[in-house]
Amino acid sequence: MATDRGQVRNGEVSHWFAEPPAPRPRLPGDRDADVCIVGAGYTGLWTAYYLKRADPSLRIAVLESRFAGYGASGRNGGWLSGLVPGDRAGLARQYGAQRVVAWQRALNDAVDEVIAVAAREGIDAGIVKGGTLEIARNPAQAARLAAAFDDELRWGNDGVTRLTGDQAAQRIRFDGMLSAYHTPHCARIQPARLARGLADVVERLGVDVYEQSAVTGIAAGRADTAHGTVRAGTVLRATEGFTARMRGLRRRWLPMNSSMIATEPIPERIWDEIGWEGRETAGDTAHGFFYAQRTVDDRIAIGGRSVPYRYASRTDVDGRVPSRTIARLTEVLHAILPQVRDVPVAHGWCGVLAVPRDWSAGVGLDRSTGLGWAGGYVGHGVTAANLAGRTLADLVLRHDTDRTALPWVGHRAGDWEPEPLRWLGVRGLYTAYQLADRHEAHGRAATSPLAVLADRIAGRPH
């Protein structure tokens, strides 16, 4: 049966929510707290979790504009991965290579930390630690993949394995694979279950989670909403892709859009043709890359960046995407897995992630004002948010740890350019990447000069 595009669910936050959950009550007026956290995604919830576990006497309030997991935490590709949210080479030049290696290893360890907490707290997030299969389907991609493999070893990613196309096909039978590598430092998850489960856990610990409470302003000692103000000695911003909505922060981080589709459940006979028994996450080294997983209920969820940026840092409306985005991602899916060409697409959606000007995340706390922040994860935030939450907790509690010495602590990038330069730059960047992928698909052995130039102009790691 061919896909009936008219029947595809569009938006409705994401496929990971069967339906939007009933929200918790809003802030009921002015409140005092020791710590106020703005944002009930992974970063905010992990920070609340580790603070409350370390000091149960702390009065912690979390403010969320919609509901826990509404943003990227409930819409992402479900990669609990050790991928670094930053430019390792650039940060090594600033802070030293050993600190970057320590950061990479801390992120790898954080994968197991999330798995352990989920087990301890009874959060069923559909976790399977199958690692990631990174593939190449043309000579230029294969050259980049070989360089990326060497980089993984250089930065402390032990256990990464190089594979031929035939060896990779024993795991997942993607069409046209030339080569691949496998890293063990990733687990497949159902992301909304993790976010909602964390929210329930922190509430049980005594944290006040106020949903439907959009913060209109943050200042030293306070976070303001239309329903009241939370006054606290420490106010932590965990707003990721929605940061541009905050006063004075419109150009701090770029809200980058990433889109996904999910198929209907795939019959067992087709899974027999595909493989994928290990539930690895999977992606490629194209410039307009894909990322995918085999879901808990045996669908394929696959994502990429079709409409990467909206003018003036606008964000989506409940995850709705243009129909052309669903069509484009469906084409990508059918190109890499023609076995599912007759399986209908069930759902399309998008989410917004935060990109600093230097493509490197940061964590920090200004002790003079009590204002802290974490984010800018450039699409690699599922695991990084856990490490950021533990790091923020250390900073708030004035604990000097190995985490507080990592190179992203205190790191800040400059602001993005004003409009229309911001829009023109991002649109030009991704147009160049699309052209580069077409160029390379015709057999070019090395990376297209268009992509090299685009990376240099954007300041993007490559």
Summary of the structure (lengths in Angstrom):
residues: 462
radius of gyration: 21.2
end to end distance: 40.6
largest distance: 62.9
contacts: 1672
relative contact order: 0.19
helix: 37%
strand: 23%
